[in-house]
Amino acid sequence: MAKAPVLTPQADDFPRWYQDLITKAELADNGPVRGTMVIRPYGYGLWERMQAEMDARIKETGTQNAYFPLLIPQSYLTREADHVEGFAPELAVVTHGGGKELEEPAVVRPTSEMIINASFSKWVQSYRDLPLLINQWANVVRWELRPRLFLRTTEFLWQEGHTAHATYEEARDFAAHIHRRVYEDFMVNVLAMDVVPGRKTVRERFAGAVNTLTLEGMMGDGKALQMATSHELGQNFARAFNTQYLSKDGKQELVWQTSWGSTTRMIGALVMMHGDDNGLRVPPRLAQTQAVVLAIKGDEAVLAKVRELGDRLKAAGVRVQVDDRTDTPFGRRAVDWELKGVPVRIEIGPRDLENGTAMLARRIPGGKEPVVLDALASLLPQVLEEDQALLLTQSRERRESRTTEVSTIDEAVEVTGAGGWARIPWAVLGEEGEAKLADHAVTVRCLVAEDGSVPDADDAPGNVAIVARAY
């Protein structure tokens, strides 16, 4: 009788496969309140690595980290009409505290434009105070009707940047810089994810923004996932909070603003874009453990060599973990590391020791081969870079092979229903066609120019709509 697979095969049931992997790779559990999640240490370790990489890129722009309150006076949210309308269905509202009804209800932040603008209006007085560049790492609450771990949870972790500038051009350029040099650079070069940078349509734009820039990724089942967004807010929030500065000409001017964010949704994307029927495949540049050295048996000489090799690899700059838990069967440990997607396993037993070799198992391309022990410290960095590049190539090839040029709405519906993306001229689709697609659970993920660049306007000549079913 065939042994049951550890995970539901992707081809049989992709959502079940996803849920199986989240659980068995020990990434997260459901929390006690519907829609919340407990991020387990291995999953949180991925988030910490993402944070570190992102935070460094954010700080290179001159942005500083701060922290703002979780609770927002409800009256603040009503100051910008589009913003409150966009978030109203998702709000969690606190009406009682300390055993008493509050004089004014407080909203648990769904995003922080409102509370941050209250501070910006106090901090900005003169052109000398600009640009004001602030980021925070925090949690937010958006009451989800159909929660799914990492992808849509009632509470999630993220970073949100908020900036104020003297001119429209400065704000526009800063939002674009974050979009390409922070988010896209991180996703392509660390997460090994092929993403499409584009412009959201008016229908899909962030509530209260005048323009939203997005990065869209294709998951293993052909659906799209919005990875991160950067928004031009114009002067909407500045007007609502009277955030003005004294210009060099001695005039009172409203600031121009941006906001931008990325979330723990990226962990879900990591699973769905790179995972396979054996588990996760973590890009080496992201992995908190790039290589695990496993002792096959509890032989003293083997254990000594495993620990010595771990030290040598660490000295060579490899993030390494030694697995000398020989009271747990080797097969079970190997499967666990495969599920967790550690890029490289180095397996050493008594026979390997006699031969002066180790078995090198590469998670990303698959396969095993014996390698001379003394060569591993110099070989592994090259192997890890090869596997990083392979993941990105596979991601790009999937998107390109499953994206189809179409010329009608019916064709777009057919392509997306079969698990692919469609490209259709925006002049053909338009807002009316976008509404028709929505009736089939298909959305315009973004607009791109004919050459693949990000268009300067919603109605720029030659704009192409990327349409797909999405998470």
VOPAGU-2260 file (C-alpha; in pm, 1 decimal, decimal comma):
REM VOPAGU-2260
SITE   aa  ch    i         X         Y         Z
SITE  MET   A    0       0,0       0,0       0,0
SITE  ALA   A    1     142,1     339,7    -104,4
SITE  LYS   A    2     248,8     569,8     173,6
SITE  ALA   A    3      25,8     877,9     209,0
SITE  PRO   A    4     203,9    1204,3     109,8
SITE  VAL   A    5     305,4    1443,8     386,6
SITE  LEU   A    6     125,4    1727,0     205,1
SITE  THR   A    7    -184,3    1729,9     -12,9
SITE  PRO   A    8     -44,9    1754,4    -370,3
SITE  GLN   A    9     -77,9    2100,1    -523,3
SITE  ALA   A   10    -248,3    1960,1    -832,4
SITE  ASP   A   11    -517,7    1793,8    -619,3
SITE  ASP   A   12    -612,1    2086,3    -397,5
SITE  PHE   A   13    -391,8    2396,4    -392,1
SITE  PRO   A   14    -567,0    2568,7     -95,8
SITE  ARG   A   15    -543,5    2250,3     111,9
SITE  TRP   A   16    -176,9    2210,4      14,0
SITE  TYR   A   17    -116,5    2568,5     133,4
SITE  GLN   A   18    -287,1    2507,2     466,9
SITE  ASP   A   19    -104,7    2176,2     514,7
SITE  LEU   A   20     230,9    2341,0     452,5
SITE  ILE   A   21     167,2    2635,6     685,3
SITE  THR   A   22      86,9    2386,3     961,8
SITE  LYS   A   23     346,3    2115,0     899,4
SITE  ALA   A   24     635,2    2354,4     835,9
SITE  GLU   A   25     541,0    2515,4    1169,0
SITE  LEU   A   26     490,4    2864,2    1026,7
SITE  ALA   A   27     166,4    2961,7    1202,8
SITE  ASP   A   28    -149,5    2848,6    1379,8
SITE  ASN   A   29    -496,0    2998,5    1396,7
SITE  GLY   A   30    -547,1    3229,3    1694,6
SITE  PRO   A   31    -835,6    3196,2    1941,9
SITE  VAL   A   32   -1029,0    3488,0    1787,4
SITE  ARG   A   33   -1153,1    3411,9    1436,2
SITE  GLY   A   34    -920,4    3556,3    1174,9
SITE  THR   A   35    -619,1    3599,8    1401,8
SITE  MET   A   36    -298,0    3399,5    1383,3
SITE  VAL   A   37     -13,6    3285,9    1602,2
SITE  ILE   A   38     314,6    3317,7    1410,1
SITE  ARG   A   39     540,3    3034,6    1522,4
SITE  PRO   A   40     917,6    3078,1    1566,3
SITE  TYR   A   41    1013,5    2944,7    1222,3
SITE  GLY   A   42     757,3    3168,5    1051,9
SITE  TYR   A   43     858,0    3466,8    1263,5
SITE  GLY   A   44    1222,1    3402,0    1177,1
SITE  LEU   A   45    1130,1    3451,9     809,8
SITE  TRP   A   46     957,2    3778,0     901,2
SITE  GLU   A   47    1261,6    3895,0    1098,7
SITE  ARG   A   48    1483,4    3837,1     796,4
SITE  MET   A   49    1233,6    4023,8     577,6
SITE  GLN   A   50    1227,1    4307,4     829,7
SITE  ALA   A   51    1604,6    4335,0     838,8
SITE  GLU   A   52    1638,6    4347,0     459,7
SITE  MET   A   53    1350,9    4590,3     416,0
SITE  ASP   A   54    1451,4    4813,2     706,4
SITE  ALA   A   55    1800,7    4859,8     564,8
SITE  ARG   A   56    1658,5    4964,0     226,9
SITE  ILE   A   57    1406,3    5198,3     387,0
SITE  LYS   A   58    1674,3    5370,0     595,4
SITE  GLU   A   59    1890,1    5419,1     285,8
SITE  THR   A   60    1620,9    5660,1     161,6
SITE  GLY   A   61    1670,7    5879,0     470,5
SITE  THR   A   62    1352,0    5754,6     635,6
SITE  GLN   A   63    1353,2    5714,2    1015,2
SITE  ASN   A   64    1154,0    5468,7    1224,6
SITE  ALA   A   65     899,1    5586,1    1481,5
SITE  TYR   A   66     593,6    5445,8    1654,5
SITE  PHE   A   67     236,9    5577,0    1669,2
SITE  PRO   A   68     -61,7    5473,8    1885,6
SITE  LEU   A   69    -274,8    5167,4    1813,9
SITE  LEU   A   70    -597,0    5351,2    1900,1
SITE  ILE   A   71    -729,1    5635,2    1687,1
SITE  PRO   A   72   -1014,0    5871,7    1788,0
SITE  GLN   A   73   -1308,5    5782,5    1567,3
SITE  SER   A   74   -1353,9    6146,9    1471,2
SITE  TYR   A   75   -1009,9    6147,3    1303,0
SITE  LEU   A   76   -1124,9    5885,5    1056,0
SITE  THR   A   77   -1413,1    6097,8     931,5
SITE  ARG   A   78   -1187,5    6381,1     817,0
SITE  GLU   A   79   -1108,0    6225,2     478,0
SITE  ALA   A   80   -1427,1    6098,1     315,2
SITE  ASP   A   81   -1280,3    5844,7      67,8
SITE  HIS   A   82   -1052,1    5703,4     336,5
SITE  VAL   A   83   -1325,9    5637,6     591,7
SITE  GLU   A   84   -1558,1    5497,2     324,7
SITE  GLY   A   85   -1286,1    5259,5     204,0
SITE  PHE   A   86   -1208,9    5122,5     550,2
SITE  ALA   A   87   -1548,4    5139,8     722,8
SITE  PRO   A   88   -1643,4    4771,3     664,2
SITE  GLU   A   89   -1312,9    4652,1     817,1
SITE  LEU   A   90   -1299,2    4864,8    1132,2
SITE  ALA   A   91   -1275,2    4734,2    1487,0
SITE  VAL   A   92   -1412,0    4994,6    1728,7
SITE  VAL   A   93   -1345,5    5017,3    2103,8
SITE  THR   A   94   -1645,3    5159,0    2291,0
SITE  HIS   A   95   -1557,6    5067,4    2652,3
SITE  GLY   A   96   -1237,7    5091,3    2855,1
SITE  GLY   A   97   -1167,7    5053,3    3225,4
SITE  GLY   A   98   -1522,3    4935,8    3281,5
SITE  LYS   A   99   -1673,6    5256,6    3144,0
SITE  GLU   A  100   -1817,0    5369,2    2813,1
SITE  LEU   A  101   -1569,7    5595,8    2634,1
SITE  GLU   A  102   -1670,3    5955,1    2565,2
SITE  GLU   A  103   -1551,0    5901,7    2207,3
SITE  PRO   A  104   -1510,3    5554,9    2053,8
SITE  ALA   A  105   -1158,1    5461,3    1945,0
SITE  VAL   A  106   -1075,9    5274,8    1624,2
SITE  VAL   A  107    -806,4    5006,8    1627,7
SITE  ARG   A  108    -579,8    5126,1    1348,0
SITE  PRO   A  109    -650,0    4971,4    1006,9
SITE  THR   A  110    -368,2    5197,7     878,4
SITE  SER   A  111    -215,6    5509,5    1030,2
SITE  GLU   A  112    -263,6    5797,3     785,8
SITE  MET   A  113    -499,8    5966,4    1030,3
SITE  ILE   A  114    -303,1    5939,9    1353,9
SITE  ILE   A  115      26,1    6019,2    1181,5
SITE  ASN   A  116    -116,3    6324,8    1008,1
SITE  ALA   A  117    -227,1    6458,1    1344,9
SITE  SER   A  118     141,5    6457,6    1442,1
SITE  PHE   A  119     266,5    6583,8    1104,5
SITE  SER   A  120      39,3    6888,6    1136,2
SITE  LYS   A  121     224,8    6976,2    1458,2
SITE  TRP   A  122     575,3    6888,1    1343,4
SITE  VAL   A  123     574,4    7068,7    1007,9
SITE  GLN   A  124     600,7    7445,9    1032,4
SITE  SER   A  125     853,3    7552,8     770,3
SITE  TYR   A  126    1005,9    7434,2     443,4
SITE  ARG   A  127    1310,3    7352,6     659,0
SITE  ASP   A  128    1108,2    7069,0     820,2
SITE  LEU   A  129    1063,6    6899,0     481,9
SITE  PRO   A  130    1085,2    6635,2     359,0
SITE  LEU   A  131     956,0    6453,3     667,1
SITE  LEU   A  132    1019,7    6080,8     618,6
SITE  ILE   A  133     875,8    5840,1     878,1
SITE  ASN   A  134     825,6    5462,0     888,3
SITE  GLN   A  135     683,5    5235,8    1155,4
SITE  TRP   A  136     686,3    4858,7    1210,3
SITE  ALA   A  137     355,1    4774,8    1372,0
SITE  ASN   A  138      38,0    4567,3    1371,6
SITE  VAL   A  139    -297,0    4666,4    1225,4
SITE  VAL   A  140    -649,7    4526,8    1241,8
SITE  ARG   A  141    -886,5    4488,5     946,2
SITE  TRP   A  142   -1188,2    4271,5    1020,6
SITE  GLU   A  143   -1172,9    3997,8     756,8
SITE  LEU   A  144   -1482,5    3803,7     649,5
SITE  ARG   A  145   -1283,5    3525,3     478,3
SITE  PRO   A  146    -954,7    3490,7     667,4
SITE  ARG   A  147    -662,1    3279,0     550,1
SITE  LEU   A  148    -330,8    3252,0     736,6
SITE  PHE   A  149     -79,3    3515,5     623,8
SITE  LEU   A  150    -288,0    3618,5     321,8
SITE  ARG   A  151    -587,2    3777,7     493,6
SITE  THR   A  152    -594,2    3789,6     871,6
SITE  THR   A  153    -782,4    4020,7    1104,7
SITE  GLU   A  154    -454,3    4130,4    1260,7
SITE  PHE   A  155    -128,4    4134,9    1068,0
SITE  LEU   A  156     220,9    4280,1    1095,2
SITE  TRP   A  157     362,7    4532,0     853,4
SITE  GLN   A  158     569,0    4839,4     793,3
SITE  GLU   A  159     399,0    5158,7     687,1
SITE  GLY   A  160     587,5    5459,8     561,4
SITE  HIS   A  161     444,1    5812,7     566,1
SITE  THR   A  162     612,5    6117,1     418,1
SITE  ALA   A  163     547,8    6487,8     365,3
SITE  HIS   A  164     708,1    6694,9      87,1
SITE  ALA   A  165     713,2    7051,4     -35,9
SITE  THR   A  166     600,9    6974,9    -392,5
SITE  TYR   A  167     391,2    6729,1    -588,0
SITE  GLU   A  168     695,2    6625,4    -791,9
SITE  GLU   A  169     900,6    6540,7    -482,0
SITE  ALA   A  170     617,9    6326,7    -339,2
SITE  ARG   A  171     555,4    6153,2    -672,7
SITE  ASP   A  172     923,7    6072,5    -718,0
SITE  PHE   A  173     960,3    5946,0    -360,5
SITE  ALA   A  174     662,5    5711,4    -394,9
SITE  ALA   A  175     813,9    5577,2    -718,5
SITE  HIS   A  176    1155,8    5538,0    -551,3
SITE  ILE   A  177    1006,6    5329,0    -269,6
SITE  HIS   A  178     815,9    5122,6    -525,0
SITE  ARG   A  179    1117,6    5032,2    -735,1
SITE  ARG   A  180    1430,6    5072,5    -520,3
SITE  VAL   A  181    1292,9    4940,0    -192,6
SITE  TYR   A  182    1008,0    4700,8    -267,2
SITE  GLU   A  183    1094,1    4567,1    -613,0
SITE  ASP   A  184    1464,7    4539,9    -532,9
SITE  PHE   A  185    1386,9    4342,6    -216,2
SITE  MET   A  186    1138,2    4109,7    -382,9
SITE  VAL   A  187    1351,9    4033,2    -685,8
SITE  ASN   A  188    1695,1    4017,1    -522,6
SITE  VAL   A  189    1608,1    3866,9    -182,8
SITE  LEU   A  190    1275,2    3687,4    -219,2
SITE  ALA   A  191    1366,8    3570,8    -572,9
SITE  MET   A  192    1017,4    3666,8    -684,6
SITE  ASP   A  193     938,7    3781,5   -1033,9
SITE  VAL   A  194     692,4    4067,6    -982,9
SITE  VAL   A  195     515,6    4304,3   -1220,2
SITE  PRO   A  196     540,7    4672,7   -1122,9
SITE  GLY   A  197     240,4    4874,2   -1228,9
SITE  ARG   A  198     -23,0    5135,3   -1156,1
SITE  LYS   A  199    -358,0    5055,6    -994,2
SITE  THR   A  200    -678,5    5162,3   -1166,7
SITE  VAL   A  201    -908,7    5413,4    -998,9
SITE  ARG   A  202   -1132,3    5125,6    -889,3
SITE  GLU   A  203    -843,0    4942,2    -718,2
SITE  ARG   A  204    -661,3    5247,8    -578,2
SITE  PHE   A  205    -595,6    5291,6    -204,9
SITE  ALA   A  206    -877,3    5481,1     -33,6
SITE  GLY   A  207    -776,4    5848,0     -18,1
SITE  ALA   A  208    -486,3    5825,4    -264,4
SITE  VAL   A  209    -451,3    5997,7    -601,5
SITE  ASN   A  210    -229,0    5718,3    -735,4
SITE  THR   A  211    -129,4    5371,5    -615,3
SITE  LEU   A  212     175,7    5184,3    -741,2
SITE  THR   A  213     175,5    4807,3    -691,7
SITE  LEU   A  214     385,8    4495,3    -732,9
SITE  GLU   A  215     193,2    4187,4    -841,8
SITE  GLY   A  216     320,4    3830,7    -820,2
SITE  MET   A  217     190,2    3511,0    -981,9
SITE  MET   A  218     143,6    3225,9    -737,1
SITE  GLY   A  219     188,3    2856,9    -813,6
SITE  ASP   A  220    -178,0    2815,2    -910,4
SITE  GLY   A  221    -172,5    3112,0   -1148,6
SITE  LYS   A  222    -358,8    3352,6    -921,0
SITE  ALA   A  223    -220,6    3698,3    -847,4
SITE  LEU   A  224    -118,4    3840,3    -512,6
SITE  GLN   A  225     -62,1    4208,4    -439,4
SITE  MET   A  226     280,2    4216,1    -275,7
SITE  ALA   A  227     333,0    4579,1    -169,2
SITE  THR   A  228     196,1    4921,2    -258,1
SITE  SER   A  229     320,3    5279,3    -263,6
SITE  HIS   A  230      67,7    5563,0    -270,9
SITE  GLU   A  231      68,8    5924,8    -378,8
SITE  LEU   A  232    -175,0    6092,2    -139,8
SITE  GLY   A  233    -167,9    6432,8    -305,5
SITE  GLN   A  234    -290,2    6694,1     -57,5
SITE  ASN   A  235    -601,0    6506,5      58,0
SITE  PHE   A  236    -478,7    6434,8     410,6
SITE  ALA   A  237    -285,8    6760,5     437,7
SITE  ARG   A  238    -611,2    6943,1     369,0
SITE  ALA   A  239    -802,2    6730,2     621,2
SITE  PHE   A  240    -546,7    6798,0     896,0
SITE  ASN   A  241    -435,8    7144,7     781,4
SITE  THR   A  242     -73,6    7032,5     748,8
SITE  GLN   A  243      92,7    7346,1     616,1
SITE  TYR   A  244     441,9    7487,2     592,4
SITE  LEU   A  245     584,8    7833,6     542,5
SITE  SER   A  246     755,4    7831,5     200,8
SITE  LYS   A  247    1076,4    8011,1     107,6
SITE  ASP   A  248     852,8    8277,5     -45,7
SITE  GLY   A  249     681,2    8334,3     288,4
SITE  LYS   A  250     354,2    8170,6     183,9
SITE  GLN   A  251     155,5    7906,5     372,0
SITE  GLU   A  252     139,2    7592,0     155,7
SITE  LEU   A  253     -14,2    7248,7     205,9
SITE  VAL   A  254     232,3    6959,3     201,8
SITE  TRP   A  255     223,1    6676,4     -52,6
SITE  GLN   A  256     228,7    6325,5      90,6
SITE  THR   A  257     296,3    5957,4      32,2
SITE  SER   A  258     228,4    5636,6     221,2
SITE  TRP   A  259     353,2    5285,8     147,1
SITE  GLY   A  260     342,3    4942,1     307,2
SITE  SER   A  261     433,5    4573,3     295,8
SITE  THR   A  262     305,3    4301,0     526,0
SITE  THR   A  263     336,8    3946,2     657,9
SITE  ARG   A  264     140,4    3855,6     344,0
SITE  MET   A  265     486,5    3817,7     189,3
SITE  ILE   A  266     530,0    3496,0     389,6
SITE  GLY   A  267     215,8    3358,4     226,2
SITE  ALA   A  268     354,1    3464,2    -110,8
SITE  LEU   A  269     681,7    3288,2     -34,2
SITE  VAL   A  270     490,2    2965,3      28,8
SITE  MET   A  271     267,8    2988,6    -279,2
SITE  MET   A  272     528,3    3109,9    -527,1
SITE  HIS   A  273     821,6    2884,5    -436,3
SITE  GLY   A  274     668,7    2589,1    -250,1
SITE  ASP   A  275     629,4    2243,4    -402,4
SITE  ASP   A  276     474,1    1912,4    -302,8
SITE  ASN   A  277     760,5    1849,3     -59,5
SITE  GLY   A  278     726,1    2178,6     125,8
SITE  LEU   A  279     879,7    2523,8     129,7
SITE  ARG   A  280    1174,5    2634,4     -80,9
SITE  VAL   A  281    1329,9    2934,6      90,8
SITE  PRO   A  282    1555,3    3165,4    -115,1
SITE  PRO   A  283    1909,6    3140,6      25,3
SITE  ARG   A  284    1946,2    3518,3      69,0
SITE  LEU   A  285    1635,4    3519,5     287,1
SITE  ALA   A  286    1681,7    3194,7     478,6
SITE  GLN   A  287    1766,8    3228,8     847,5
SITE  THR   A  288    1920,9    2881,1     809,6
SITE  GLN   A  289    2093,2    2845,5     473,0
SITE  ALA   A  290    2246,0    2507,4     548,6
SITE  VAL   A  291    2176,4    2239,7     807,5
SITE  VAL   A  292    2443,6    1983,9     892,6
SITE  LEU   A  293    2283,8    1655,3     997,6
SITE  ALA   A  294    2444,3    1370,9    1189,3
SITE  ILE   A  295    2292,8    1049,9    1055,8
SITE  LYS   A  296    2391,4     846,5    1361,3
SITE  GLY   A  297    2509,4     918,5    1715,2
SITE  ASP   A  298    2866,1     805,1    1648,5
SITE  GLU   A  299    3107,5    1026,3    1848,3
SITE  ALA   A  300    3336,7    1082,2    1551,4
SITE  VAL   A  301    3038,5    1178,4    1335,1
SITE  LEU   A  302    2906,2    1420,2    1597,1
SITE  ALA   A  303    3248,3    1581,6    1632,7
SITE  LYS   A  304    3280,8    1625,9    1254,0
SITE  VAL   A  305    2927,9    1766,4    1221,5
SITE  ARG   A  306    2998,9    2030,0    1487,2
SITE  GLU   A  307    3339,6    2113,1    1343,5
SITE  LEU   A  308    3190,7    2155,0     993,9
SITE  GLY   A  309    2918,3    2376,9    1134,3
SITE  ASP   A  310    3183,9    2607,2    1281,3
SITE  ARG   A  311    3377,3    2615,2     953,8
SITE  LEU   A  312    3070,3    2701,8     748,5
SITE  LYS   A  313    2973,0    2972,1     994,4
SITE  ALA   A  314    3323,4    3121,1     963,5
SITE  ALA   A  315    3275,7    3115,9     583,7
SITE  GLY   A  316    2967,9    3335,9     620,3
SITE  VAL   A  317    2700,6    3068,4     582,8
SITE  ARG   A  318    2401,3    3081,9     818,6
SITE  VAL   A  319    2419,2    2726,7     946,4
SITE  GLN   A  320    2248,1    2503,1    1199,0
SITE  VAL   A  321    2384,9    2175,1    1332,8
SITE  ASP   A  322    2129,0    1897,0    1377,1
SITE  ASP   A  323    2281,6    1642,4    1613,7
SITE  ARG   A  324    1948,2    1518,8    1753,6
SITE  THR   A  325    2029,4    1155,0    1688,8
SITE  ASP   A  326    1760,1    1041,1    1931,7
SITE  THR   A  327    1513,9    1143,8    1657,1
SITE  PRO   A  328    1518,9     919,4    1345,5
SITE  PHE   A  329    1724,5    1064,6    1061,9
SITE  GLY   A  330    1444,4    1021,2     806,3
SITE  ARG   A  331    1203,1    1226,4    1012,2
SITE  ARG   A  332    1455,5    1504,5    1058,6
SITE  ALA   A  333    1537,2    1512,2     687,8
SITE  VAL   A  334    1167,7    1540,4     598,3
SITE  ASP   A  335    1119,8    1820,4     853,5
SITE  TRP   A  336    1406,0    2024,9     705,8
SITE  GLU   A  337    1272,1    1961,9     356,8
SITE  LEU   A  338     928,2    2085,3     465,0
SITE  LYS   A  339    1088,3    2399,0     608,0
SITE  GLY   A  340    1266,9    2461,8     280,0
SITE  VAL   A  341    1621,7    2500,6     412,4
SITE  PRO   A  342    1825,0    2545,8      91,0
SITE  VAL   A  343    2098,8    2292,5     167,1
SITE  ARG   A  344    2125,8    1979,9     381,6
SITE  ILE   A  345    2467,0    1827,2     452,0
SITE  GLU   A  346    2428,3    1470,2     575,0
SITE  ILE   A  347    2715,4    1289,1     744,9
SITE  GLY   A  348    2728,5     929,5     869,0
SITE  PRO   A  349    3009,1     685,9     961,0
SITE  ARG   A  350    3055,8     571,2     599,1
SITE  ASP   A  351    3076,3     931,3     475,0
SITE  LEU   A  352    3336,5    1002,4     738,4
SITE  GLU   A  353    3547,7     709,6     620,2
SITE  ASN   A  354    3533,4     841,6     263,0
SITE  GLY   A  355    3604,8    1202,8     364,5
SITE  THR   A  356    3276,3    1311,6     203,8
SITE  ALA   A  357    2929,4    1431,2     292,5
SITE  MET   A  358    2599,6    1397,7     107,8
SITE  LEU   A  359    2489,6    1737,8     -24,0
SITE  ALA   A  360    2109,7    1767,0     -70,5
SITE  ARG   A  361    1993,8    2081,9    -252,4
SITE  ARG   A  362    1632,5    2170,7    -177,7
SITE  ILE   A  363    1570,2    2411,8    -463,7
SITE  PRO   A  364    1678,6    2212,9    -773,6
SITE  GLY   A  365    1645,4    1883,5    -586,2
SITE  GLY   A  366    1887,6    1592,6    -588,3
SITE  LYS   A  367    2180,3    1469,0    -381,7
SITE  GLU   A  368    2549,6    1421,2    -450,5
SITE  PRO   A  369    2858,3    1331,7    -245,7
SITE  VAL   A  370    3098,1    1620,2    -187,9
SITE  VAL   A  371    3446,7    1622,1     -38,4
SITE  LEU   A  372    3418,4    1752,1     318,5
SITE  ASP   A  373    3710,5    1992,1     284,4
SITE  ALA   A  374    3552,0    2152,2     -24,8
SITE  LEU   A  375    3220,5    2245,0     136,7
SITE  ALA   A  376    3321,3    2579,3     291,8
SITE  SER   A  377    3432,8    2716,5     -45,3
SITE  LEU   A  378    3159,5    2542,9    -248,1
SITE  LEU   A  379    2847,5    2638,0     -51,7
SITE  PRO   A  380    2838,6    3015,7    -119,1
SITE  GLN   A  381    2845,7    2942,8    -493,5
SITE  VAL   A  382    2574,9    2675,3    -460,7
SITE  LEU   A  383    2351,0    2910,4    -264,1
SITE  GLU   A  384    2381,5    3185,6    -524,7
SITE  GLU   A  385    2303,5    2939,4    -805,5
SITE  ASP   A  386    1990,5    2825,5    -624,2
SITE  GLN   A  387    1884,0    3185,2    -552,8
SITE  ALA   A  388    1904,7    3260,6    -925,5
SITE  LEU   A  389    1717,8    2941,7   -1015,8
SITE  LEU   A  390    1417,6    3033,7    -800,6
SITE  LEU   A  391    1390,0    3372,4    -969,8
SITE  THR   A  392    1419,1    3213,8   -1314,5
SITE  GLN   A  393    1147,1    2959,4   -1234,7
SITE  SER   A  394     921,9    3235,3   -1102,6
SITE  ARG   A  395     968,3    3442,5   -1417,4
SITE  GLU   A  396     920,0    3146,5   -1651,2
SITE  ARG   A  397     593,3    3055,2   -1479,1
SITE  ARG   A  398     452,6    3404,8   -1523,8
SITE  GLU   A  399     565,2    3440,0   -1883,8
SITE  SER   A  400     436,1    3097,4   -1988,0
SITE  ARG   A  401      96,9    3154,0   -1824,1
SITE  THR   A  402      32,5    3510,1   -1944,4
SITE  THR   A  403    -172,4    3549,5   -2263,2
SITE  GLU   A  404    -238,9    3847,7   -2489,1
SITE  VAL   A  405    -614,0    3887,2   -2541,9
SITE  SER   A  406    -836,9    4136,2   -2720,0
SITE  THR   A  407   -1179,7    4075,8   -2565,4
SITE  ILE   A  408   -1331,8    4051,3   -2218,5
SITE  ASP   A  409   -1456,3    3697,7   -2288,6
SITE  GLU   A  410   -1103,1    3587,2   -2374,8
SITE  ALA   A  411    -973,3    3746,3   -2054,2
SITE  VAL   A  412   -1231,7    3559,2   -1846,5
SITE  GLU   A  413   -1141,9    3231,2   -2017,3
SITE  VAL   A  414    -766,2    3271,2   -1964,9
SITE  THR   A  415    -795,1    3369,2   -1599,9
SITE  GLY   A  416   -1044,0    3092,6   -1533,2
SITE  ALA   A  417    -786,0    2841,9   -1658,5
SITE  GLY   A  418    -525,2    2961,9   -1408,2
SITE  GLY   A  419    -339,7    3228,8   -1601,0
SITE  TRP   A  420    -303,8    3604,1   -1643,8
SITE  ALA   A  421    -429,9    3803,7   -1939,6
SITE  ARG   A  422    -298,2    4122,6   -2096,7
SITE  ILE   A  423    -559,3    4337,6   -2265,2
SITE  PRO   A  424    -532,1    4695,2   -2397,6
SITE  TRP   A  425    -683,9    4937,9   -2145,6
SITE  ALA   A  426    -839,4    5126,7   -2436,5
SITE  VAL   A  427   -1036,1    4808,2   -2513,8
SITE  LEU   A  428   -1123,8    4722,6   -2152,1
SITE  GLY   A  429   -1178,9    5056,9   -1979,3
SITE  GLU   A  430   -1375,1    5108,6   -1658,6
SITE  GLU   A  431   -1688,1    4949,7   -1805,7
SITE  GLY   A  432   -1499,3    4634,2   -1898,7
SITE  GLU   A  433   -1329,5    4631,5   -1558,3
SITE  ALA   A  434   -1672,3    4621,9   -1394,5
SITE  LYS   A  435   -1774,8    4331,3   -1620,1
SITE  LEU   A  436   -1462,9    4137,9   -1523,8
SITE  ALA   A  437   -1550,5    4189,0   -1157,6
SITE  ASP   A  438   -1873,8    3997,6   -1218,1
SITE  HIS   A  439   -1650,2    3696,8   -1294,2
SITE  ALA   A  440   -1424,0    3749,0    -988,0
SITE  VAL   A  441   -1148,5    3883,6   -1213,8
SITE  THR   A  442    -969,5    4208,8   -1133,3
SITE  VAL   A  443    -731,5    4444,1   -1307,5
SITE  ARG   A  444    -415,2    4385,0   -1108,3
SITE  CYS   A  445    -235,6    4683,2   -1258,5
SITE  LEU   A  446    -178,8    4895,1   -1565,1
SITE  VAL   A  447     156,1    4883,8   -1743,5
SITE  ALA   A  448     295,4    5065,0   -2045,4
SITE  GLU   A  449     353,1    4873,7   -2368,0
SITE  ASP   A  450     723,8    4838,6   -2284,7
SITE  GLY   A  451     646,5    4704,4   -1934,5
SITE  SER   A  452     728,1    5025,3   -1749,7
SITE  VAL   A  453     493,0    5199,5   -1507,2
SITE  PRO   A  454     265,1    5447,1   -1689,1
SITE  ASP   A  455     249,1    5811,1   -1580,7
SITE  ALA   A  456    -130,0    5829,7   -1604,8
SITE  ASP   A  457    -435,5    5603,2   -1590,4
SITE  ASP   A  458    -528,2    5688,4   -1948,7
SITE  ALA   A  459    -179,5    5708,6   -2102,2
SITE  PRO   A  460    -179,9    5592,1   -2467,5
SITE  GLY   A  461     -83,5    5227,0   -2501,1
SITE  ASN   A  462    -162,7    5128,0   -2141,7
SITE  VAL   A  463    -211,8    4753,4   -2097,7
SITE  ALA   A  464    -422,6    4599,2   -1820,5
SITE  ILE   A  465    -289,7    4289,7   -1642,6
SITE  VAL   A  466    -599,0    4095,4   -1531,3
SITE  ALA   A  467    -623,3    3787,3   -1312,3
SITE  ARG   A  468    -806,1    3611,6   -1034,6
SITE  ALA   A  469    -642,0    3707,4    -709,2
SITE  TYR   A  470    -601,7    3627,9    -341,0
